[in-house]
C-alpha cells in the first residue's frame, strides 16, 4: 500500500509574505514545465533538521529572496495534506533589509520581483500561483494589514 503514512511524515513548511515599506510584496517566479509553464510563489519551503517554523521562515526568506526582516507576524498554520501531520506555517515579514539571493542549485531559476499586494492577490485569483500556500498567506496578510 502506498500512502503518506507508509513513507513517514513529511516536514513542516513555512511560507512568507515579505512586505516592504512601500507596501510591495516579494514574489518569486519560475518555470515548472511539468505543470505547464511559469508560476508565481512566495518565499518558503520545508524545515531543515533542528529548525522551528520561524527559523525555517527566516532561512527561506534570506535564501530565496535575499531578505531579512525585523518584524515577524504569524498568520496561522494549516495542514499541508490530510495524509500526514505536516503543517504549513504562514508569516507576514516586515521591516525588511535587502541583500543578495542565496539560491540552492534546485532554486537556480527563481526570479524575484516586487508587486503591490492587490496585484499579487489578483494574480492568485487568476490562477498564476501553483501552490495554495501563497494565495492563502497573501489574503491573510492583507487582512492583518487592513485591521492593524
Buried (B, 14 or more C-beta within 10 A) or exposed (E): EEEBEEEEEBBBBBBBBBBBEEEBBBBBBBEEEEEEEBBBBBBBBBBEEEBEBEEBBBBBBBBBBBBBBEEBBBBEBBEBEEEBEBBBBBBBBBEBEEEEBEBEEEBEEBEBEBBEBEEBBEBBEEEBBBBEBBBBBBBBBBEBBEEE
